[in-house]
């Protein structure tokens, strides 16, 4: 597997840390009254036209720019009934535009995704909302309760929820960082499977290297659903499903989970106990 040089990126001290600075703040309050999932007619109208714009213009441009190739689409067809009953996907987060690659990979599905609240409050927050972004509230218990209810309802109604379990975006980072337990928690609570996805890198051709200064091109791999172990108690189910989903993302990314090594300069205090 092609291993891009990544030393120029100022990765954060913590493996879930953000190093991208969001300068604009719209001042939106993500409180208990905020519509974490907007089902208004006006929202649906705008999203309808945005999806057309995405399919006709944005995705072809982003796919060409990133060199997206999709592997494993057959698994979407193979598990169609399971997916249509509600599913949670997880993936490594390695580029600003990688969510567009996921939208291209899963085609007609209409996922929602959990987003850093600062991004939704930023300059592109409106577009992120229209492509399915759900801001994660911070330091507000009542807002967090309503957020969880909205996410749960989406899953119970057969929706697709995408979660970047690493917690932040690190451009072109090769190892799969530790997973937070949110995806497994929702999966176990609502009895939904986790669908592992992963980006791998490949070497760009000379045109991309010279003209676009592109470090790597991307292959998106789509795995098969992973289910909770009903023989375990609730807390062990979450730990086990987190572990297995991380291992599957590693494998899809072409990495042996046992050799998924972090540079020692990064603080590992937030890693869960199987690292």
N, C-alpha and C positions, 0 to 999 in steps of 0.2 A: 504494500500500500504506500502511495506517495505520502511523504511526511513534509509538509510545508514548514519553512522557517518561521517561527512565531515570536522570536525574542524582541521584536520591535513593539509589541503590544504591551501596554502597562497593566497586565493582569492584576487583579486585586489581591490583597493579603489573604482573604478568606475565599474558599472555593466557590461560595455563592455570591461573592461581592460584585458590585457594579463598578466598572471603570469608565463607562460612557457618561458624560455629563449632560443632563437635560437642563437647558438654560431658560426655557420658557415655562411659565406656570399660569394656567388659565384660572386658577383659583377655585376649581370645582371641589366641593365638599363631598367626599364619599361617605356619607353618613347613613343612618338607618332609613332615610327617605329616598335615597338615591336608587334609581331603577337599574340594578346591576345587570339585568337582562331586559332590554327595552323591547316590548311587544307592541308598541304604538304603530298605528297605520303609517304615520309619517316616516318612522324609522324603517319600516318594511319597504316603503316606497323607495326611499333613498338607497337602501341596500340592494333592492332589485336592480336598479340602474347601475350601481357600482359593480355588481357581479358581472354584468354584461361588459362594462368597461374593462374589468379585470381580465375576463376571458379573451376579449378581442385584442387588447393592446398591452396591458400591464404584464400579464403572465408570459406572453411570447417574448417581450423585451427582457424581463428578468431571467427567464430560462436561458435565453441566448447569452445574456451577460454573465450568468453564473455557470453556464455549461451544464445545466441540470439533466441528469439521466436517471430514470426511475427503474428500480429493480424490485420485483415481487408484487406487482399489481394483481397477479393471479390470486393472492391471498385475500384481497378485498372481495373478489367474486366468490371465492371458496367459502368465506365466512360472512356472506351478505346478510343472512338472517340475524346472526349474532350482532353485527354492526348496527343494523337498523333497529335493534332493540335497546341501543344505548351503549356507548363504549368510551373509554378514556385512552388517548394516545399519549405516548411520551417520546421525547427525542432529545439528542444533544443540540445545544443552541450555539451555533458557530458563525453566524453572519446576520447582518441587519435584515437581509431579505430572505432568510431561510424559511420563514413561514409561507412566503409565496411559493417556494419550492414544494412545501407540503401541500398547499392548496392544489398545485398542479398535479402532484402525485396521487391524491385521493379523488381527483376529478369532481364529480357532481355533488359530493357530500358538502354539507354546510356546517363546519365545526365552529364552536365557540372556543376561545382560549383565555387562560388566565394571564393577566398582564400586570406588570409593575405599575402602581398607581401614578408614579411620576411620569411615565410614558403617556398615559391617558390624559394627564394634565398638560402634556407638552404640545408642541406645534402640530404633530401628526395624530394627536389623540382622537380627533373626529373620524379620521379614516380608519384608525385602529378599531374604534367602536363598530364601524360599519362592516368590517371584515370579521367581527366576532369577539373583539376584545372585552374582557370583563376585568375591571380594576380590582385588585386585592386591597381591601381596606386595611389601614394601619392604626393601631392604638384606639380603636373604637369597638367595644364589645358588641353593642347592639347592631352596628353596621356589619360586623363579622357574622353575626347570627343570620341576618337577612341575606347576606352574601351566600352563606352556605345553603340556606333554604332555596335560593334562586338556582344555584348550581345543581342541587339535588333534584329539583323539579325538572330541570333541563334533561338530566340523565334519565329520570323516571319516565319522561315523555319520549324516550328513544333518541335523545340528542347525542351528538358527538362532542366531547370535551377534550381539548388538547392542553397538556401541561408540560412546560419545560422544567422538568424535575431538578435540574442542576441549579435553578434559581436565578440565573443571570446569563447574559450573552458574552462569550469570550471568542473573539474572531479567530478562526483557523486553529483552534486548540485541538490537539490530537487526542489526549486521554479523555475518557468519560468521567466527569467529576462526580462527587458523591450526590446521590439523589435525596431530596427532601421526601418526607413520607406522605405529602398531601394526596398524590395520585392514588397510592395504595389505600389511603384512608377512605377516600370517596368510593373507590372500587369495592372495598369490603363493606362499607356501610350500605351501599345501594345495589350490591350484588351484580356489579358490572365488570367485565374483563378489561385488561389493559392491553393495548396494541402497541408493541415496540416499533419504533422507527429509528433510523440512524443515517447520518450523513457520513460518507467517506470522501476522501480527497483523491484527485488524480492530477497528474501533471498537465498543465495547460500547453497548448501549442504556441509556437513563436509569435503568432499574431496577437494572442491574448497577453502574452508576456510583454511584448514590446508596446503595443498600442494601449491596452487597458491596464498595464502594470499588474496583471492578475497573478496572485500567488498560487492559486489552485482552482480546479473545477470541482464540481460536486456530483456525487452519485447519492441518490436517496434510496435506501433499502427499507422495504416494508415487510415486517415479520408476521407472525400469527398470534392470535389472542392468548393471553396468559390469565389463568383463573386463580382465585384465592383457594387455599387449602382448608376445606371445611372440617378437617380433623384437628385443626389447631384452635386455640381460643382467640378471642378478638385481637388482642395486642400482638400475639405471635403471628397471626394472619397478616397483619400490616407489615411487620418486620420481614416476614418471609416473602411477601409479594413485592416489597420494595427491593429486596435483594435479587429476586429472580428477574424482575423487570430491568434492573440495572445490568445484570449479567447478559440478558438478551440484547440490550442495546449495544453493549460492548462487542458481542459476537457479530451483530449486524454491521458494526463499524470496522470489523476486521481485526479486533483486538481480543487477545486472550484475557478474560477477566482477571486471571491470576498474575498477569504481567501488566495490568493497567496501573502504571506507576506515576506518582506525582513528584514534581521537583520538590526537594526538601525546603525550598525557600517559602513555600506556601504554608500558611497556618492550617493545621489539620484538626483543630479543636471542634469543628462542627461536623466532622465525619461521623456517620452512625457506626455502630460497633463492629460491622463486618469488614471494615477497612483496616 
